[in-house]
């Protein structure tokens, strides 16, 4: 090859390298187009308190949020947008305390329908809400900022405790500024527990209920003794040996009671789940024939209409309707409702499974091979993935061009197929109305004649049922937690791939030029030395 041709090749390679460099600069500029906020959340952190426990609490929230946060799609600032923030906070409170918070939980709607700040409503100052809205709307939230938002929401619940306790004090003719002895404190705590568990919601609670709170608790709440034992345990943990309880100490004990009551209630959820699993129409299906559901015990009384409205009924075979066990355990009739804006419900067992998958992927999307490997390795998945599950996983990947968004309806639907006892079936938005007629669910109990009809249907279906497994409930309808963020994530990923490609081309070009020029230069040097 002549020297002129070599120079032309070199010129072409240099032009490509320059184009690559210019492309890098443009992409780098695009990635930095979102400016940092002018001020941090120092004033909010100050409002939450600077004591050691407050700092430790923020660190605890960050620790609990970090796995999900890392797997969610982020903007150029490394922050998550409103739909992802809402999703992460919902999962945080349901896993920590069994709290289903209105404004965080979708109620059958879409994650991007509302900002998580809606959950605050009027429970925090307007200026604080506006600061959060500005941060979330203009910049998104980092892990630390999301932890501050979570801690602020937790403060809302503590203010509920103070308000309810003041009503109890007033109803018992006690003075807030005076300390209580141990006997008085225990009586007040038990009265508070009665108002909290079986009394009206806080918004409707008055002093008229206070005198009958303890009697109603023991009469209407089957686990009243366990609730009292929990109160005693918390009191002894927080104030061991104390004989004097001021209002602030009472609030501290009762706040912890609200945090831990969900775990107590979940023990009953597990008992009910075991009773339903024992009556599965096919072992491992996560479904119970409606007639067998009504035969499972006195607690299973919801009408088919109610179950259908709450998304707990599988009617893919109208002649053999079945109750979806995880969907049923998540329905409002299983919850305590101490306030109009949150309920205490069964813990969602699917969340811990999602945590393990997110921890393995550490990204918003994963390949079907990676996800199949992670699920197969889960301790709770004591079997190999069936060909049907692998095929469905490939279908989800095909829908998204080869990758699977783990925070979307299709993957949730796949998780239901893989873990039918733990993961709820995700209905399409608008099908389920979680809060519709919530207060009147007691009027939706099944009638005796209707119950007998379903007994007969279940018996007939059991006799005539085929041996093979049912066709899976499956619809190829995707709904992502944050579609816009996923689209941006894919765009950034493609840009990075382009940069890698340009860099590779530049490197290969350099090595090619080097290999072509070295013999020519060596030849010329040799000829020159001979002349000398």
N, C-alpha and C positions, 0 to 999 in steps of 0.2 A: 504494500500500500504506500502511495506517495505521501510525502510530508504534507502536501496541500490537502489531501483527503483526510489525513489525520487531524489537521487543524480544523477542517469543517466539522468533523465528528465532535471535537472538543468544544467548538463554538456552540453546537446544538446542545450538548450536555450542559454547558454553562447556562444557556438560556433556560433549560428545564429546571436547573437548580435555582435560578433567579425567580422563575414562576412559582416554584415550590415555596421559596422563602416568602414571596409576596402573599401567597395563599395562607401560609402560616400566620402572617401578621394580620390579615383580614379576619381570620377565624379567631385569633387571640383577641382582637378588638371587639368582635361580636360577643365573645364569652365574657368580656369585661364591661359590656354596655350597661349592665344593671349596676348602678352605683350603690355604695354602702349607705345605710341609713345614717342620718346626721348624729343621732344620739342613741345610746344603748338603753337598756331597760333598767338603768340604775335606780330610777325613782320608784319603779315597781318593786324591785328587790328590796329597796329601803322600806317600802310600805309593808312588805311581807315580814320584815324583821331581819336583823343582822345577828341574832343570837346563833349560837353554835347549832342548836337543833334545826333552825330554819335553813342554814347552809347545808346541813346534812340532809334535810328533806329534799332540797333542790337536787342534790347529788343522787338521792334515791330515785327521784322522778327521771332524771337523765339515764340512770342505769336501767330502769324499767322500760324506757322508751327507745333505747339506742338500737336494739335489734330491728324493730319495725322501721324506725327512722332511716336506718342505713339502707334498707331494701326499697324504700319509697322513691319515686322519681323526684329529682330536684332541679331547681333553676340554676343559673350560672353562678349565683351566690352560694350554692350548696345548701339552699333552704327549700323547704316544702311549701306548696301552695295550700289554699284554704281546704279543698276537698280532702287532701292527704292529711292535713292537720286534724280535721274532724274525725277521719277514720282512725288515726293513731290514738287520739284522746278517748274515743269510744272504746277501743280495745283496752286501753290502759285501765279505765274505771271498771269495766266489766270483769277484767282479770284480777284487779286488786281487791275489789269490794263486792262484786256482783251488782254494781250500780248501772242501771240502764237510764242514761241521762237524755231527757228530751232536748232536741237541738243537736245532740251528738249522734244518737241513734236515728236511723233514717225513717223508721215507722213505715217501711215499705216503699219509700221514695228513693231518689238518687242522692249519692254522696255530695254532688256539686250543687244541690238545690239550695243549700243554705250555708252560711259561714258558721264555724263553731262558736263564734262570739255570740250568736243568737241564744245559745244555752245560758249565757250570763243574764240575759234579760235585764231586769232592773235590780239584780242582786249585787251589782257592783256599781261604783260611781260612773256617771256618764263619761267623764274625762278618761277614766281607765279603759272603758270599752272603746272609745274613739282611738286611743293610743294603740290598742291591740289591733283594731280594724285597719289602721293606717299601716302598721308593721306587716300585717298579713297580706293586705291588698297590694301594697307597693313593693315589698321586698321578699315576702315569704318569711318563714320562721326557721331558724337554726335549731339544733337539738336543745341548746341551752334556753333559747327563747320559748320553745314549746314546753319545756319543763317549768318555766316561770308561769306560763299560761295555765298549766295543770295545777300548780300550787295555788294560783289565784282562785281557780274553780274550787279547789278543796277548802279554801277559806270561806267560800259561799256556803258550803254545807255546815261549817262550824257556826256561821251566823244563824243558820236554821236551828242549830242546837240551842244557842243562846235564847232565841225567840221562843222556842217551845218550853224551855226550862223556866223562863219568866212567867209564862202562863201557868205552869205547874206551881211555882212559888205563890203566885197570886191566889190560885185556887185552894192552896193549903194554908193561906194566911201567913206566909213567911216573908221575911224582909231580905231583899237581895244583898244588902250590905252586911248582914249578920252571918257569922259562921254557924255551921250545923255540927252537932255531935255525931258519932258514928251511927246510932240508931235512927236519928232524923235523916241523915244522909242516905242510908239504905232505903228508907221509906220513900224519900223523894226520887231516888234512882229507879225504884221499882214502879212508882207512879209514872215517871217519865217513860219508862219502857212500855207501859200499858198504852200511854198516849201515842207513842211512836209506832207501835206495832198494830194495835187494833183500833186506835182512835181515829177521828176524822183527819183528813190531810191538814197539814199545818195551816193552810190558808183558811180553813173552816173551824179550826180548833178554838174552843172557848173554855173559860174556867168551869162551865157547867159540867163538862165531861170529867174533870179532874177527880172528884170524889169516887167515881165508879171505875176509874182506870185500872186499878189492881184487880178488882173482881172480874172485869171484862177480860183482862189478860189471861187469868187463870181459867175462865170459862170458854173463851173462844180460840185461844192459841194453844195447840197441843204440846208445844215445846216450851211452855212458860217456865218450868223448872230449870230447863237447860239455859234459858235466857237469864234467869236469876243467877244461876251459877256462873255464867259468863260475866255478868256485872260484878260479882264478888271477885272473880279472878282478876279482872281489869283493875278494879279498885285496889287490890292488894299489890298488883304489879306497879301501879303508878304511885300509890301512897301507902306503902307498907307500914303498919303500926300507927298510922295517923288517927288521931281522935278528933280532929277539927277539919272541917271542909268548908272553905269559902266558895263563892260563886265560880271563880275562875277554875278552881280545882274540880268542881262538879262538871263544868263544861268540858274539861280535859278528859275526864273519865267517860262521860257520855258521848263525846266525839269518837273516842276509841271504840265504844260499844257500837256506834253506827258503822264504823269501819269493819268490825268483825262479825256483825250479825249476818252478813251475807254468807260467810263460811258455815255458820250454824244452819242457816236455811238450806244451804247446798247439801247438807247431810240428808235432809228429807228429799231433795231432788234425786239424790243417788238411790234412795230406797224406792222411790217411784219408778226410776229408770229400771232398776233390777226387776221389779214386778212386771214391767212391760216387756223387757227383754226375754223374760221367762215365757212369754206368750207370743213371741215372734212367729209370723206365719211360716217363715223359713229361717233357720239359724243364721245369724249374721246379717239379715236383711235390713234391720233397723225399722221394721214395719210390723204393725199389729192389726189384724182384721178388726173392723169397727165393733163387731159383736164381741170379740175376745177382749177388746179394750174396755167395754162396759162391764165385762165379767171380772176384770182385774181387781176390783175393789170399790169401796164407797167413794173414793176421791175422784174417780174417773166418770164425770157426769156431763161434760160439755156436749151440746147438741152438734149434729153434723154441720148445721149452718154456721155455728160459731167456729168450729174447727176449720171449715173451709175458708171462712173470712180471715182467719189467722194463719193460713198457709200450712196447716198441720194435717191436711187430708190428701192422700194420694188416690185420685179417682181415675187413673189411667185405665182401669177396668171398672166401669160403673157398677157392674154386678158384684164386685168384690172390693169395696172401698177399704182403705187401710190408713191407720194413723202413723204419721212419720214421727218416730220417737224424739229425735233432737229438736224438730220444729215444735212439737208439743211442749217440751220442757222449756222452750223459749217464749211461750205465749203468756200474755199478761195475767191470766188466771193463776199462774204459778208465782206471781210476784207480790211483795208487800209494797204498798204505796204511801209512804209517810209524808210525801210532798207532791205537789202538782207537777214538779219538773224532774223528778227522778223516782225510780222504783228499785227495789232490791229483788233481784231475780236469780235464777239458777246460773251458776258459772258456766261459761261456754267452753266445753272440752276441746273444741276445734282450735281455739286460740293457741293453746300450748303446742299443738301440732304445727300450726302456721309459724310459730316462733322458731321451731327447729328447722323448718324449710327455709325461712328467711335467713336464719343464721348460716345455713349452708350455701345459699345463693349470693347473699350480700349485694343484691342488685334488683332493680324492678322487674327484670325478665330473666328467664333461664331456658336452657335447651331442654327438650323432652327427655334426653338421655340423663342429664344432670338431675332433673327432678325425679325421674324414676329411680335413680340410684339413691337419692336422699330419702325418698319415701320407703323404699325397700329396707333401708338401714334403720328406720325408726323402731325403737323397742316395742311400741304398741302395735306395729304391723307385723304380726307373726305368720306371714304367708308371702308367697311370691306374687308379683303383679300378674294378673291374668291377661291373656291376649286381648280381651275386651277392654280392660283398663288401658293397656298400652296403645290400642287403636284409638281410643277416645282422646288420649293425651296427644297423639300425633295429629288428630283432627283439630285440636285447639291450637297446636303449633302451626298447622297449615293455614288456619284462619288468620294468623298474625305473621305470615311469611317466614316461619321456621322457629320463632321464639315465643315463649309463653309468658304473658304478664301475670304475675302471681297475685295481683290485687284486682281481680276482675271476676265477673260473674261466671265465665266459662271455667276458670280454674276452680272457683268455689264449687261449681257443679261437679267437677271431676273429684274434688275432695270428698263431696257427699257420696259419690260412687265408691271411693276407696275406703271411706270411714263412715258408713251409713248410720252407725250408732252414735257417733260423736259430732258429725258435721251436718248442719241443717241444709236442706235443699234450698238453693237461692232462687226464689221466684222472680220473674221479670217485673221490673218496676211498675207499680200500679195494680198488680194482681192482689197483693196483700194490704190490708188496712189494719196495721197493728193497734192503733188507738181508737178506731171507730167503735162507738158504743162501749167503750172500755168500762164505764161505770155500771153498765146494765148487763154485764156478762152473766150475772146470777140468774137473769131471766131467760137465758139461753140454755138451760139444762134440758137434757133429753127427756122426753115423755116415756111413760112405762110401755105403752103400745109400740112406740117406735123402737125402743130398746129391744123388745121381744122380736121384732122383725129383723133386726140386725143380728141377734143371736142365731136365728134360723139361717140367715144368709151366710154367716160365718161357718156354721156347721155344714151347710151344703157345699160351700166353696172348699172346705177342708177335705170333704169326701171326693169331690170332683177335680181337685187341684192337680195340674200336671207336675211331674217330677222335676222338670228343668226349671232353671231360674227365670224370673220375670224379665222382660225387656226393660232396660234402664230408663228412668225418667231423664230425658235429654233433649234440649233444644239448643240449636246453634245460634243463640242470641247473646251477643256480648254487651256488657256494661262495665266499663272500667271505673275505678274509684276516681281517677283523675286523667281523663283522656288527653287533655291539652298537654299535661306534663309528660305523658308517655310519648306523645308526638314530638315534643321538644327533645326528649331523651334520645329518641331514635335519630333525630336530625343531628344532634351533637355526636352521636356514635358514628354516623356516616361520615361526618367531617373528620373525626379522628382517624377513621379508616383511610380517608383520602390523604390525610397528612402522612400516615404511615406508608401509603403507597408511593407518594411523591418522594419521601425520604429514601425508600428502598430503591426507586428508579435512579435517584441521584447517586446513591452509593454504588449501585451496579455500574452506572455510567462511568464513575470515577475509576473503578477497578478495571473496567474494559479499556478505558483510555490509557491507564497505566500499563496494562498488558500489551497494548498496541505500540505505545511509544518506547517502551524499554528496549526492544530489539533494535529499533531504528537509531535511538540515541547511542546504544552500545556499538552498533556498526560504525556510526560516524566517529565516535571516540577512538575506535580501533584503527580506522583509516587515518585519522589525524596523527595518531601515535607513530604509524608506519612512515608517514611523511617526515616526521621529526627524526 
